[in-house]
């Protein structure tokens, strides 16, 4: 059973760079097969608000980002540690949120991806 | 970017009610549409993928339909554990979530 766990600082100051890591347990990030290919995603949720997709990375290292965050976001993969990471530069109070990592699965090889495994989320507060 | 608009934003219902939530995409996404349920303090959980396929383990009272730009999530007989917030999400191109629909007692 694959599990995901986010880790990172809970409190940050404006203009700093947020770095979060998602550790994948129970299975390799690089599953190596043509079926059940996975994307590894970051999503956030500001207090009392809805979900916002940040971006994802594929096992090849290809990345795709939300256009509204693209200039400040980098997602990277560390296969040797079975982890993927999020860097968000120049944070402001608007970046205060619960940050989730998630696995996106394509069950049939037909590109119908959905987020089937989620971490529990980590709260990040940006305050001076 | 594809925008996803859900309606209503919130609704009040009783146990046993039939509940319908709609989701509209700003352009055609064929059937690349997923539905998630989120309870307070928890991560979202997938209910439906590819617009109408029930995720394994999800009760059959949940159903999804639609294609193109208009989609529906239906709960045929609302149970106490179904009071939560529901999100649609498109996977046609990158990813976008709807703003959510809160189902309240």
HADDOCK unambig.tbl for C-alpha pairs under 7 A between the chains (distance, minus, plus):
assign (segid A and resid 50 and name CA) (segid B and resid 99 and name CA) 5.49 0.50 0.50
assign (segid A and resid 50 and name CA) (segid B and resid 100 and name CA) 6.20 0.50 0.50
assign (segid A and resid 51 and name CA) (segid B and resid 97 and name CA) 6.39 0.50 0.50
assign (segid A and resid 52 and name CA) (segid B and resid 97 and name CA) 6.59 0.50 0.50
assign (segid A and resid 53 and name CA) (segid B and resid 95 and name CA) 6.37 0.50 0.50
assign (segid A and resid 53 and name CA) (segid B and resid 96 and name CA) 6.33 0.50 0.50
assign (segid A and resid 64 and name CA) (segid B and resid 94 and name CA) 6.88 0.50 0.50
assign (segid A and resid 112 and name CA) (segid B and resid 32 and name CA) 6.21 0.50 0.50
assign (segid A and resid 112 and name CA) (segid B and resid 50 and name CA) 5.85 0.50 0.50
assign (segid A and resid 113 and name CA) (segid B and resid 91 and name CA) 6.43 0.50 0.50
assign (segid A and resid 114 and name CA) (segid B and resid 34 and name CA) 6.61 0.50 0.50
assign (segid A and resid 114 and name CA) (segid B and resid 49 and name CA) 6.43 0.50 0.50
assign (segid A and resid 115 and name CA) (segid B and resid 46 and name CA) 6.77 0.50 0.50
assign (segid A and resid 116 and name CA) (segid B and resid 46 and name CA) 6.21 0.50 0.50
assign (segid A and resid 118 and name CA) (segid B and resid 43 and name CA) 6.50 0.50 0.50
assign (segid A and resid 120 and name CA) (segid B and resid 42 and name CA) 6.69 0.50 0.50
assign (segid A and resid 120 and name CA) (segid B and resid 43 and name CA) 5.69 0.50 0.50
assign (segid A and resid 121 and name CA) (segid B and resid 43 and name CA) 6.87 0.50 0.50
